Amino acid sequence: MGLLAFALRRTLQLAPVLLGLTLIVFALQALALGDPVRAAMGQRGDPEVIARIRAEYGLDAPLWAQYGRYLARLLRGDFGRSFRQQVPVADLIVERLPATLRLALAAMGLAVLLGVAAGVTAAVTHGRLADLAMMTVALVGISTPVFWLGMMLILLFAVTLGWFPISGYGEGDWRHLVLPAFTLGGLHVGYIARMTRSSLLEVLREDYLRTARAKGLREGVVLLKHGLRNAALPILTLIGIGLGDLLVGAPLTETVFAWPGLGRLLVAAAANRDLPVVLGATLLFALITVGASFLVDCCYVVADPRVRFAGGRR
């Protein structure tokens, strides 16, 4: 089965998952946020005005009817209108999403680069001092809270050394991206390093690597072309899951660094009981996570054709 057929089959399998996501997100947020109109107007709000606003937004209808209208709007690309800002939610998402994607992709790029390098070094020097040092650093990275790491990086590199700005987007200046990217990606450096080391150690014991060395191939070619490629599937899984985690964890980093992304928009909307914005942002995070999983599955087929053949026999 070819890559295109595999991708089509996976897309059809994801359709009920996406429908379930819309239902779960709507139900949880509707129950958690309560009556957004009452929260926005306050306890002393005019009951007639509140009733009129609820009727205008369809909030006086049963939940199943609200969900049906919500799903119909989603199919048209309409996420509703913000209660607070009175603008389409899609416009707010389009305005904030590029900053969040830029931060998440930069953080994942750093995590992959540093994590794979540390994991390969640890596997090659297994049982020696370098291996212990790499795994200790990885454990520290996994255990460090994002907000604490962000404040420490600000204190050291922004306040003390003055190398980078303290916060803000800086009209896209790369210097504003460095500290948030390291903060957000620090946790995943440790995960990727440990997974790379574990997977590569298993592959290094295989007979075909000894055969490759016996043929006279250089150690770097044996390690990277034959070893790392065959150890890549668990690493790809971790990267795909990690990308979703980066988007979900972005609100903390964006808050610490005053980064104008979708995470800050979601936090502000939840505090203001702005239900359409909360639903739109949360659903988008879920869709991106599912999309990352889909891309990882496609990468499986490219990296290991056996996945393609196994899928075709089912």
C-alpha positions in Angstrom: 0.0 0.0 0.0 1.4 3.4 -1.1 1.9 6.4 1.1 -1.2 8.2 -0.5 -3.5 5.2 0.2 -2.1 4.9 3.7 -2.7 8.7 4.4 -6.3 8.4 3.0 -7.1 5.4 5.2 -5.7 7.2 8.3 -7.7 10.3 7.4 -11.0 8.3 7.3 -10.1 6.7 10.6 -9.6 10.2 12.1 -13.0 11.5 11.1 -14.9 10.0 14.1 -12.0 11.1 16.4 -12.4 14.7 15.2 -16.2 14.6 15.7 -15.7 13.2 19.2 -13.2 16.0 20.0 -15.7 18.7 19.1 -18.3 17.0 21.3 -16.0 16.6 24.3 -14.5 20.1 24.0 -18.0 21.7 23.8 -19.4 19.7 26.7 -16.5 20.2 29.1 -16.1 23.9 28.4 -19.9 24.6 28.6 -20.1 22.8 32.0 -16.9 24.4 33.4 -17.5 28.0 32.4 -21.2 28.1 33.4 -23.3 31.0 32.2 -20.8 33.3 30.4 -23.3 36.2 30.0 -24.0 36.2 33.8 -20.3 36.1 34.5 -19.7 39.0 32.1 -22.6 41.2 33.3 -22.0 40.5 37.0 -24.4 39.6 39.8 -26.2 43.0 39.5 -26.8 42.8 35.7 -30.3 43.5 34.5 -32.1 40.2 34.1 -33.9 41.4 30.9 -30.6 42.4 29.3 -29.0 39.1 30.3 -32.0 37.2 28.9 -31.8 39.1 25.6 -28.1 38.5 25.2 -28.5 34.8 25.9 -31.2 34.6 23.3 -29.1 36.5 20.8 -26.2 34.1 21.2 -28.5 31.0 21.4 -27.5 30.2 25.0 -31.1 29.8 26.1 -31.5 26.6 23.9 -30.7 23.1 25.1 -27.1 22.0 25.0 -27.7 19.5 22.2 -29.2 22.3 20.1 -26.2 24.6 20.9 -23.8 21.8 19.9 -25.6 21.2 16.7 -25.4 24.9 15.8 -21.8 25.0 16.9 -20.9 22.0 14.7 -22.7 23.5 11.7 -20.7 26.7 12.1 -17.5 24.8 12.4 -18.1 23.2 9.0 -18.4 26.7 7.6 -15.2 27.8 9.3 -17.1 30.0 11.8 -16.0 29.7 15.4 -18.5 32.3 16.6 -17.9 35.8 18.0 -16.1 36.8 21.1 -18.3 37.9 23.9 -15.8 40.4 25.2 -14.2 41.8 22.0 -17.2 41.4 19.7 -15.1 40.2 16.8 -15.0 36.8 15.0 -13.1 34.2 17.0 -11.4 33.0 13.8 -9.9 36.5 13.4 -8.4 36.4 16.9 -7.0 32.9 16.2 -5.5 33.9 12.9 -3.9 36.9 14.6 -2.4 34.9 17.5 -1.6 31.5 15.9 1.5 32.4 14.0 3.3 33.6 17.1 2.4 30.3 18.9 3.4 28.1 16.0 6.7 30.0 15.6 7.5 29.5 19.3 6.5 25.8 19.3 8.4 24.9 16.1 11.5 26.8 17.4 11.3 25.0 20.7 10.8 21.6 19.0 13.7 22.3 16.6 16.0 23.0 19.6 14.7 20.0 21.5 15.3 17.7 18.5 18.8 19.1 17.8 20.0 19.1 21.4 18.2 15.9 22.4 19.3 13.7 19.6 22.9 15.0 19.9 22.9 14.3 23.6 21.2 10.9 23.2 23.7 9.7 20.4 26.6 10.9 22.6 25.3 9.0 25.6 24.7 5.8 23.6 28.2 5.9 22.0 29.8 6.5 25.4 27.6 4.1 27.2 28.7 3.5 30.8 31.3 6.3 30.8 31.4 9.8 32.3 29.9 11.5 29.2 26.9 9.1 29.3 26.3 9.9 33.0 26.6 13.6 32.4 24.2 13.6 29.5 21.6 11.6 31.3 21.9 13.8 34.5 21.3 16.9 32.4 18.4 15.2 30.7 16.8 14.3 34.1 17.2 17.9 35.3 15.5 19.2 32.2 12.6 16.8 32.6 12.2 17.7 36.3 12.4 21.5 35.9 9.0 23.4 35.9 8.6 25.6 32.8 7.8 28.8 34.6 10.8 28.4 37.0 13.2 27.8 34.1 11.8 30.8 32.2 12.4 33.1 35.2 15.9 31.8 35.8 16.8 32.3 32.1 15.4 35.8 32.3 17.4 36.5 35.4 20.7 35.2 34.0 20.6 36.0 30.3 18.4 39.1 30.2 18.8 40.9 33.5 22.4 39.9 34.5 24.1 39.5 31.2 21.8 41.5 29.0 22.2 39.2 26.0 18.5 38.9 25.2 15.3 40.9 25.8 13.3 40.2 28.9 10.0 39.7 27.2 7.8 40.6 24.3 7.6 39.7 20.6 9.8 42.4 19.3 8.1 42.6 15.9 9.5 39.1 15.0 13.1 39.8 16.1 14.9 36.4 16.6 16.5 37.6 19.9 13.0 37.7 21.5 12.5 34.1 20.5 15.6 32.5 22.0 14.7 32.4 25.8 11.0 31.4 25.3 12.1 28.6 22.9 14.7 27.2 25.3 12.2 27.5 28.1 9.4 25.7 26.2 11.7 23.1 24.6 13.9 22.3 27.7 11.6 19.6 29.0 11.6 17.8 25.7 15.3 17.9 25.3 15.5 15.5 28.2 12.8 13.2 26.9 14.3 13.0 23.4 17.8 12.5 24.7 16.7 9.5 26.9 14.6 8.0 24.1 17.4 8.4 21.6 19.9 6.8 23.9 17.6 3.8 24.7 16.6 3.2 21.1 20.1 3.5 19.7 21.6 1.2 22.4 19.2 -1.6 21.3 20.1 -1.1 17.6 23.8 -1.0 18.2 23.6 -4.6 19.4 22.1 -5.8 16.1 24.1 -8.1 13.8 23.7 -5.9 10.7 25.7 -3.1 12.3 28.6 -5.5 13.0 28.3 -6.6 9.3 28.4 -2.9 8.2 31.6 -2.3 10.2 33.1 -5.5 8.8 32.5 -4.2 5.3 34.8 -1.2 6.2 32.2 1.5 6.5 33.2 4.5 8.6 31.8 4.5 12.1 29.9 7.8 11.5 28.1 6.2 8.5 27.3 3.1 10.5 26.0 5.1 13.4 23.9 7.7 11.6 22.8 6.0 8.4 22.2 2.5 9.7 21.9 2.9 13.5 20.0 6.1 14.0 17.6 5.6 11.1 16.5 2.2 12.5 16.1 3.7 15.9 14.1 6.6 14.6 10.5 5.3 15.0 10.2 5.7 18.8 11.9 9.2 18.5 9.4 10.2 15.8 6.5 9.2 18.1 8.0 11.3 20.9 8.4 14.3 18.6 4.8 14.0 17.4 3.4 13.8 20.9 5.8 16.5 22.1 4.6 19.0 19.5 1.1 18.7 20.9 2.5 19.1 24.4 4.4 22.2 23.4 1.2 23.8 22.1 -0.6 22.9 25.3 2.2 24.1 27.5 2.7 27.3 25.5 0.3 29.4 27.8 2.8 29.2 30.7 5.7 30.2 28.6 3.8 32.9 26.8 2.6 34.3 30.1 6.2 34.5 31.6 7.6 36.1 28.5 4.5 38.2 27.5 4.5 36.4 24.2 1.4 37.4 22.1 0.3 33.9 21.2 -2.7 31.7 21.3 -1.9 30.4 24.8 -2.3 33.9 26.3 -5.5 34.4 24.4 -6.9 31.2 25.8 -5.9 32.1 29.4 -7.5 35.5 29.1 -10.6 34.2 27.5 -11.1 31.6 30.3 -10.7 34.2 33.0 -13.3 36.4 31.2 -15.7 33.5 30.6 -15.4 34.2 26.8 -16.8 30.9 25.8 -16.5 31.1 22.0 -12.8 32.0 22.2 -12.2 29.2 24.7 -13.9 26.6 22.6 -12.1 27.8 19.4 -8.6 27.8 20.9 -9.1 24.5 22.8 -10.4 22.8 19.7 -7.6 24.1 17.6 -5.0 22.8 20.1 -6.7 19.4 19.9 -6.8 19.4 16.1 -3.1 20.3 15.9 -2.3 17.4 18.3 -4.3 15.0 16.1 -2.7 16.4 13.0 0.8 15.9 14.5 -0.1 12.3 15.2 -1.2 11.9 11.6 2.1 13.3 10.3 4.0 11.0 12.6 2.1 8.0 11.1 3.0 9.1 7.6 6.7 9.5 8.6 6.6 5.9 9.9 5.7 4.8 6.3 8.6 6.8 4.9 11.1 5.7 7.5 10.1 2.0 7.7 8.3 0.4 4.7 7.3 -2.5 6.9 4.6 -0.2 8.5 3.1 0.3 5.0 2.9 -3.4 4.3 1.6 -4.3 7.7 -1.2 -1.7 7.2 -2.1 -3.2 3.8 -2.6 -6.7 5.2 -5.2 -5.7 7.8 
